[in-house]
Amino acid sequence: MPGLPYRRMIIKRYADGSSRDLGAIDWYQALACYRLGIILEGTHARACAGKAPMQVGERLHAVAESLIDQGLGVVAAVQARQ
């Protein structure tokens, strides 16, 4: 997205300010995508049950699908490097 730093820049900045091992950063990114996608799907489920606005549920469902695709892309990139 315009104005946001690239992934490698974010990782470098984090590494510069942390002593943590970032060797599994891809795994954590994929996990974060899946976890947030699941949370967003909860709102979609509430919308389908009439407990949240359907417009919001549909929008968050689309974002969840995108996050799952992003997580799968991270996994595929890791597998391609191996």
Residue frames relative to the residue before (quaternion, step in Angstrom):
aa qw qx qy qz dx dy dz
M 1.0000 0.0000 0.0000 0.0000 0.00 0.00 0.00
P 0.5949 -0.5914 0.4055 0.3632 3.56 -1.03 0.73
G 0.8051 0.2886 -0.2222 0.4681 3.55 -0.96 0.89
L 0.6465 0.4888 -0.3307 0.4835 3.59 1.20 -0.29
P 0.4913 -0.6600 0.4671 0.3238 3.60 -0.99 0.71
Y 0.5718 -0.5809 0.4555 0.3579 3.54 -1.25 0.48
R 0.6860 -0.4999 0.3460 0.3998 3.54 -1.24 0.56
R 0.6813 0.4974 -0.3064 0.4410 3.60 0.78 -0.97
M 0.6302 0.5254 -0.3350 0.4632 3.60 1.10 -0.65
I 0.6388 0.5172 -0.3216 0.4700 3.58 1.01 -0.80
I 0.6637 0.5011 -0.3039 0.4648 3.57 0.91 -0.92
K 0.6483 0.5149 -0.3220 0.4593 3.59 0.94 -0.85
R 0.6639 0.5000 -0.3139 0.4590 3.58 0.88 -0.86
Y 0.6384 0.5103 -0.3236 0.4768 3.55 0.99 -0.80
A 0.6635 0.5095 -0.3023 0.4570 3.59 0.91 -0.93
D 0.6392 0.5410 -0.3226 0.4412 3.59 1.01 -0.78
G 0.7722 0.3481 -0.1810 0.4998 3.58 1.09 -0.66
S 0.7240 0.3845 -0.2213 0.5283 3.57 1.27 0.11
S 0.3507 -0.7147 0.5599 0.2294 3.53 -1.20 0.50
R 0.4349 0.7197 -0.4470 0.3050 3.59 1.26 0.11
D 0.4979 -0.6280 0.5158 0.3028 3.52 -1.23 0.63
L 0.1642 -0.8110 0.5575 0.0663 3.59 -0.69 1.08
G 0.2921 0.8038 -0.4737 0.2102 3.56 1.25 0.40
A 0.7510 0.3423 -0.1970 0.5291 3.60 1.15 -0.56
I 0.2317 0.8209 -0.4993 0.1521 3.59 1.20 0.45
D 0.6148 0.5477 -0.3570 0.4412 3.61 1.03 -0.69
W 0.6376 0.5238 -0.3242 0.4626 3.58 0.97 -0.86
Y 0.6784 0.4903 -0.2948 0.4609 3.58 0.90 -0.90
Q 0.6289 0.5156 -0.3461 0.4679 3.59 1.05 -0.66
A 0.6510 0.5013 -0.3212 0.4709 3.59 0.90 -0.87
L 0.6469 0.5185 -0.3164 0.4611 3.60 0.94 -0.87
A 0.6487 0.5193 -0.3186 0.4561 3.60 0.95 -0.87
C 0.6320 0.5288 -0.3306 0.4600 3.59 1.00 -0.80
Y 0.6832 0.4835 -0.2900 0.4641 3.56 0.86 -0.94
R 0.6669 0.5135 -0.3130 0.4400 3.58 0.88 -0.90
L 0.6820 0.4620 -0.2999 0.4812 3.59 0.86 -0.89
G 0.6109 0.5525 -0.3487 0.4471 3.59 1.04 -0.72
I 0.6507 0.5106 -0.3090 0.4695 3.58 0.99 -0.84
I 0.6362 0.5243 -0.3257 0.4628 3.58 0.96 -0.84
L 0.6769 0.4892 -0.2921 0.4660 3.58 0.90 -0.92
E 0.6213 0.5368 -0.3454 0.4545 3.58 1.06 -0.68
G 0.5648 0.5868 -0.3839 0.4351 3.59 1.16 -0.47
T 0.6529 0.4873 -0.3116 0.4890 3.57 1.01 -0.77
H 0.6158 0.5342 -0.3447 0.4655 3.56 1.03 -0.74
A 0.6477 0.5114 -0.3153 0.4685 3.59 0.96 -0.85
R 0.6407 0.5070 -0.3279 0.4742 3.59 0.99 -0.78
A 0.6369 0.5185 -0.3316 0.4643 3.59 1.00 -0.77
C 0.6551 0.5055 -0.3136 0.4659 3.60 0.96 -0.82
A 0.6848 0.4546 -0.2736 0.4995 3.58 1.18 -0.57
G 0.5450 -0.6486 0.3825 0.3688 3.59 1.29 0.07
K 0.5658 0.6238 -0.3698 0.3923 3.59 1.25 0.26
A 0.7398 0.1950 -0.1636 0.6228 3.57 1.32 0.15
P 0.6250 -0.5462 0.3797 0.4085 3.61 -1.13 0.46
M 0.5033 -0.6811 0.4461 0.2894 3.58 -0.82 0.99
Q 0.6095 0.5567 -0.3594 0.4351 3.60 1.02 -0.73
V 0.6553 0.4919 -0.3036 0.4862 3.58 0.98 -0.84
G 0.6497 0.5299 -0.3126 0.4466 3.58 0.92 -0.89
E 0.6743 0.4880 -0.2962 0.4685 3.57 0.93 -0.86
R 0.6429 0.5159 -0.3249 0.4637 3.58 0.99 -0.80
L 0.6932 0.4623 -0.2804 0.4766 3.59 0.90 -0.90
H 0.5794 0.5594 -0.3711 0.4622 3.60 1.14 -0.55
A 0.6529 0.5041 -0.3116 0.4717 3.59 0.95 -0.84
V 0.6416 0.5038 -0.3218 0.4807 3.59 1.00 -0.78
A 0.6322 0.5334 -0.3280 0.4564 3.60 0.98 -0.83
E 0.6439 0.5117 -0.3233 0.4680 3.58 0.94 -0.84
S 0.6476 0.5178 -0.3107 0.4646 3.57 1.00 -0.82
L 0.6501 0.5134 -0.3132 0.4645 3.59 1.00 -0.81
I 0.6386 0.5093 -0.3294 0.4735 3.58 0.97 -0.81
D 0.6362 0.5166 -0.3209 0.4748 3.59 0.98 -0.81
Q 0.6394 0.5165 -0.3228 0.4692 3.58 0.99 -0.83
G 0.6534 0.5126 -0.3128 0.4610 3.60 0.91 -0.87
L 0.6480 0.5045 -0.3075 0.4807 3.57 1.00 -0.84
G 0.6282 0.5387 -0.3278 0.4558 3.58 1.07 -0.73
V 0.6296 0.5216 -0.3253 0.4750 3.57 1.03 -0.79
V 0.6568 0.5043 -0.3061 0.4697 3.58 0.91 -0.92
A 0.6599 0.5058 -0.3110 0.4605 3.60 0.91 -0.89
A 0.6449 0.5184 -0.3242 0.4585 3.61 0.99 -0.78
V 0.6392 0.5086 -0.3218 0.4789 3.58 1.01 -0.80
Q 0.6661 0.4982 -0.3104 0.4602 3.59 0.88 -0.88
A 0.6428 0.5289 -0.3236 0.4498 3.60 1.01 -0.74
R 0.6605 0.5051 -0.3033 0.4655 3.59 1.12 -0.65
Q 0.6604 0.5373 -0.3116 0.4221 3.59 1.15 -0.50
